[in-house]
Amino acid sequence: MAGTAGGRPSIFPTLLYTDAKAAIRQLTEAFGFTELSVYESEDGAVMHAELVQGNGAVMIGSKGRGGVFDTAMKGAGPSGVYVVVDDVDAHHRRAVDHGAEILMPPTDQDYGSRDYMARDAEGNIWSFGTYAPETEG
């Protein structure tokens, strides 16, 4: 399996939204992501955006802009993404303060993690927790 140089992530969840600009606002304001890049078409659709959290990232785009990925994702249901955070309770408070729909409050899990779960404005499920498995042997 190929690795990455410089600590770059090798897996990027990619989500399409009807209102990608609103999704970017929610992910940055409520869930603490940092906007790395946003590329828009002339009509203002988000062609491609990258948001980072810790050493991971997600890619965001607008639905209905055409192309192979958009066509393949047509009719796809919501996705679920897990994000490692250091302070679950503070992260949860931020999400609540910004009106995020919380599905599960911060909870200590049997496997040692503390996490919570939220739904974004378009139905995707975001879990935030302390569980961070080692991926290198």
N, C-alpha and C positions, 0 to 999 in steps of 0.2 A: 504494500500500500504506500502510495506517495505521501510524503510529509509536506510541510510548508516551511519556508525560510522566514526568519524574522518574527516568529510567533504569530503569523497570520492565520486566521481561522481557515479550515478547509471545507467546512460545511456552512452554507448560508440558507436558512429557511427563506422562501420567496413567496410573498403574499400579494394578491391582487385585490384592490378595493374599488368599489363604485365611486367613493370619494376619497382618493388617496391623500389629498391635502389634509382633510380632516383626520384621517388615520395617522398621518405623520404628527399632527398637532397632539393627538391623544397619546401616542407612543412617547413623544418627547416630554410633554407636560405632566401626564399622569404616571407614566411608567419609567421615566428617567432616561430614556434613550437619548443619544446625542446624534444630531443630523451630521452625517459625513459628507453626503452629496445628494443633490436633487437635480434631475434633468427633466425639463418640461418641453412639450411640443409647442408649436406656435399658438395652438388653441388653449394652452394651459394644462393639458393632461400631464400627469406625472408619467414620463416614459420609464424612468428608473430612479430609484432613491436607495441610499444605503444609510442605515441607522445602526449605531454601535452601542453596546452595553458591555462593559468590561472588555474582555478580549474576544468577544463574539459580535456578530452582526446579522442583520436581516436585510433583505432586499424587498422593496415595495414598488408597486406600479399601479397604474389605473387599469381597471377592467374596460374592455371594449375598444381598445386601441389597435387591435389587429395583431398579426404575427403568430408564429407557431405556438409560443407559450400561452398567449391569451386564448387561442383557439383550443388548445389542449385543456386548459383550466375552465373552459366554459361549463357552467353548471356544477362545478365542484363545490362541495360543502365547505363549512368552516374548517380551519386547521387548528392544531394545537402546538404551542411552542413553549419549551421550558427554558427559563433564564436563571442563571445563578446570580444571587445578590448576597452581599455581606450582612446587611441588617434588614431582615424580612419585615420586622414591625415598622421601622421607619419607612421602608418602601411602600408597605401597605397603607400607612397613614397618608403618604403623598397621593397614592391612587384614589383613596377615599376623598381626600380634599379636592381632587379634580373631577369628582363625580363618576369614577369608574364603577361598573357593575361588578360587585364582589360575589363570587360563587361560593368561596370557602374562605373564612378568615384565617389569619396565621394559626397554624396547627403543627404541633410536634408529631412527627411520624415515627412509626416503629423502627424504621431503618436509619434513624438518626438525623433526618432532615427536619427543618422547620420551613414550612412553605404556605403560600396562599394561592388562590386561583381567581382570575377575573376574566370577564368577557369584554372584548372591544366593541365598538359601535356597530361593527358589521358581523358580529357573531363568532369571531375567532377566539379561542381559549388560550389565555396566557397564564402560565404557572411560574411563580417566582419563589425560589427557595435556596437553601444553603447546600443542598446535595450537589457535589461536584466530583463525579467519579474520575479516577486517574485513567487517562486514555493512552499513555505511553508505558511500555513495559520495560 
